[in-house]
Amino acid sequence: MRLMALLLGLLALTPVYAAGVLSVANTVFTLMPQGRPAAISVSNNGDAPLYLDVVQQRVLNPGELPERRVAIQNVPQPDLLIPLKQLVVHPGQTRKIPVNVIFTPPHTTVWRVAFRQREALSGTGVDSASFVKLSVSYGVLIYHIGTSEKGS
């Protein structure tokens, strides 16, 4: 009986970790001129909410390394817009984020959309200095086909 009480006491002292697990349905897709509306589908398969920053960037040199990207706010006339900057996805929830086409560009443009977790790993009853901070990002690559390439 004392052993059982000791084991239960030890279990109570063990830190419990809850984590959200993000899943992105399509990581690469193509938007055709006059095509159907698109959406990015994200799901939380974990047991804790995910607090995400949504970052949209235009790729200036597709196919080259290193990639040169420009934040959406620094693009003079963006042809695509992801309307969210922050997102909360609860456990078991799936969210569809619309990809709004502002106009069809004359030439193909390439965009990256990244979902970055806003919280660091943490635990209860443990010194926070012992944790490693991870910055995990999940990305989507979008090819927006221009009007001059639609017949190709």
Order of alpha helices (4+ residues) and beta strands (2+ residues): alpha-beta-beta-beta-beta-beta-beta-beta-beta-beta-beta
